[in-house]
Amino acid sequence: MLAILGAAVLLSVCSKEPVQKKSTPAPTEVLIKFKPGVPEDSVKALAARLGLEEVGELGEIGVRIFRATSSRVSIEQALRACQLSPHIEYAEPNIKVQIPEKD
């Protein structure tokens, strides 16, 4: 009985109001960091194969930003293909993250 009461108190103390989740659109961009020394023609060939167009670069960290130009390959499919490529260090969707304000 004491264990049940303790669990109930713990749950009431730890519970918070539910977090409001906003519906976010599916990402249309991919952030890709290529391994050092990857030839530019290999980068362009991969982008063309996946229906991606380079639209920017985060030069400080060596990450390139690619946008989907075709509906034939989804961002998820492009990310899976990037994970299999020996030329890519990492790839992830370009998403916005909003940190809720503290009350």
Secondary structure, DSSP 8 states (H G I E B T S, - for coil): -HHHHHHHHHHHHH--------------EEEEEE-TT--HHHHHHHHHHHTEEEEEEETTTTEEEEEE--SSS-HHHHHHHHHH-TTEEEEEE----------
